[in-house]
Amino acid sequence: MTLNQSARLSVAPMMDWTDRHCRYLHRLMSRRTLLYTEMVTSPALVRGGARHLLRFDRSEHPVALQLGGSDPAELAEAARMGADEGYDEINLNVGCPSDRVQSGTFGAVLMKTPGLVADCARAMAAAVEVPVTVKCRIGVDDQDPATVLPDFLSRMRDAGVRRIAIHARKAWLQGLSPKENRDIPPLDHDLVFRMKERFPDLHLSINGGIESLEQAKGFLDRGIDGVMIGRAAYHAPWDILGTADGEIWGEAPPFSDASQVVVAMLPHIEEHLASGGRLNAVTRHMMGLFAGRPGARAWRRLLSEEAHRDGAGTEVVERALDTVGARMAAE
């Protein structure tokens, strides 16, 4: 299966969330969904030597590295480091609205300088053989998305970018917090569909406000190339990914229920603990596995109360799973 085919459904890069443990969990539920790292800044890699930030498990493929930065030469070197580590794709962040990203002159603020973004993408593409992609907003602040977005996409195409994920909201860099920027600016999904009509040669994924796999399928049925889901895939991963392989690609899913995923996570947890890690570094990503199902509250409570304790091991997860099983049996 090609990377473009996997990109029919992807889990958005999310700071502090989509780390390697999260991606390992998501990969257990779907063999096909394209996964993304948290954003890693090019200065951290090139100047800071933080190559440990690139660590991932080979079972995570297909997996993309998202980079943040605004210096073409530095981004090219960071992209080369990511490709050398084995990532399937290198993605440039032109969508994050956080203050720390703005101060570094990357993220959504780069929507104001599309020529610089094109230079960055062109330099990255020249440095690696894997695809270089972009994740952007429809505009920032007082920009008119209907004018800004097609110009941006045209510049990306000229720079050699063939796949772009579009968060269908503006980013307000002044006056709104990063959290507010995820909810307050209105969604304009229709604009993204108009861009697909205008740029049929580009692979466009739509992002923002997508809460269910059924909604994602609806977007695909309307002709968009891909759907990128963020918070919903994190807070209710089984609902989004548990049946995705069947619903999106017509293949048998790896597991038939979330309980099987928990059992499959145990060897990964044991390996993490054996290397000196703490249990809650993994289980914090598993809180939503039973969202909306009997025992979900007890599952979350037991993990949140016990997984952070010194010496906590897989027995905590197994006991929490037994609690879920008992609640389901009682229904």
Buried (B, 14 or more C-beta within 10 A) or exposed (E): EEBBBBBBBBBBBBBEBBBBBBBBBBBBBBBBBBBBBBBBBBBBBBEEEEEEBBEBBEEBBBBBBBBBBBBBBBBBBBBBBBBEEBBBBBBBBBBBBBEEBBEBBBBBBBBBBBEBBBBBBBBBBEBBEBBBBBBBBBBBBEBEBEEBBBEBBBBBBEBBBBBBBBBBBBBBBEEBEBEEBBEEBEBBBEBBBBBBEEBEEBBBBBBBBBBEBEBBBEBBEEEBBBBBBBBBBBBBBBBBBBBBBEBBBEBEBBBEEBBBBBEBBBEBBEEBBEEEEBBBBBBBBBBBBBBEBBBBEBBBEBBBEBBBEEEBBBEBBEEBBEBBEEBBEEE
